[in-house]
Amino acid sequence: MKRSVAQAILEQLALWGVTRIYGVVGDAVFGLADALAKQQSISFITVKHESVAALMASAEAKCTGRLAVCLSQMGPGLTNLLTGLGDAYMDRAPVLAITGQAPLDKIGTSYKQNIQQQQLVRAVAGFTELVAHPDAAMEVLAQAMYTSLVSRTVSHLSIPSDLFAAETLRLPVEPPRLPVFAANPEQMHKALHIMRAAKRPILLVGRGARSMREPVLKLAEIWGAGIVNSYGAVAVVPDSHPFALNGLGEGGNPLVPALLQQADVILSVEADLLSDSFIPASSVIVQLAGSTNELAITLPTAAPVIGDIHAVIAYWLKGLSGFAPDPAWVRQIQSCKQAWRTRQNTERQSSASPLEPAAIIRMLERQIADDAVIALDEGDSTLWFLRHFRAEQQNVLLSARWRTMGFGLPAAMAAKLIFPDRQVVCITGDGGLAMVMADLLTAARCGLAVTVIVFRNDALQMERDKMIAKGQRPEGTALTNPDWAKVAEACGWNGLRIEHAEQLEHALEVARASGQPALLDVCTANTPHPDLQAH
């Protein structure tokens, strides 16, 4: 049966499990927007700015591991998408971007907003193509989606505005079985031989190891290994575990680098080794990853193992049966953990006003459900969270490699759409929120009961402290802020101004129970983060 290209696209997206598209309407995508309005399988989540649409898609892909989709107008709509696409590309989140293009007979002319989209997008996409004929749409769409899912990357399609209404007889392409690669047995055995010889092992885990929490914990216990998070890998293992040592690098445990210097074997599991400068040259490195894209090629690796991670860890657990950890090393691990816990407790106790960042995190920790989703913006608030939040099972979303301000609110909104019955909290600075504040209206319109906690210190605090540490004048770091609580109220939220610890404790309880979007404007001390202070 003939149907429009727009209808066919939506059929194929639904067949592959897509349930929502984030975007902003423009005349080059009217045809797809009209088709969306005439069906029930896929929701169209309209936002105020295309960067928010792409960030929401990136956050959805990070939450679910499945393909997420965003849509925009040609020209400035596409350029606005790029910030969110950069986040998805750098963090290897499978996202498909669909953008309108000039009509077929106007491509390459001086037609309004017409540019060579593939040339523009190529830096932040693993696949980008122009659909030039109605009967090519299904095949190109399937190739884009498959590339995103297999390579964990961004794919992009430019579709001429008049092509959406054109008719096609082509059927949707069925979703394929994604391949699962078996690891090389020789490399697995070589790595096991290195692990069995270890006396002072460290297990370095990344966000990709979240789905393997129990096997990873069992491996650490049998092997006697301290567990260190790579940047942003919060809640991959519970902080309460006796071998869990918090993070490496910015926002992490400052005592970990010294412990790493004593390690003889470091096993990296799906870790983003952004802080590889902390990895000692004297340690033997073993890397385990699901694909070659996850390997840190800058590290000299004795045994890179690539393949089905569950199967590899199961093989190592069996091979380590009877292994006797070094009791002295286990004591060092636990001593490091206790020393860090003592330092944390000292930093977290203040009740002064304006509130200390560490104290805000301590109070927040008591009101966070074990299955909550926490969306972090980029900035000073993120480093304080990584330093002090004692996670158990929460799902923490952040812009790990792209590190874009404005990520927090879009990520929280996407998370609430995916998990409507779970608590969703956004932690942001006043600078990050200001970049996406218009979409407070989107959350209210969609009935998304998220809680936003604003670290209000009237400054780009991270930039300020870095400049001061370099002996520079912090020009451009002071912020002019509105009354965030009143802005939130004007957008249909519950808005509260917080100046004292008692107010924050009460407000967090109320926000969690209210079932409505709530914004807490927390007056925050301009305390330099320890990682950013001048030495």
Summary of the structure (lengths in Angstrom):
residues: 535
radius of gyration: 24.3
end to end distance: 70.8
largest distance: 74.4
contacts: 1986
relative contact order: 0.10
helix: 44%
strand: 18%
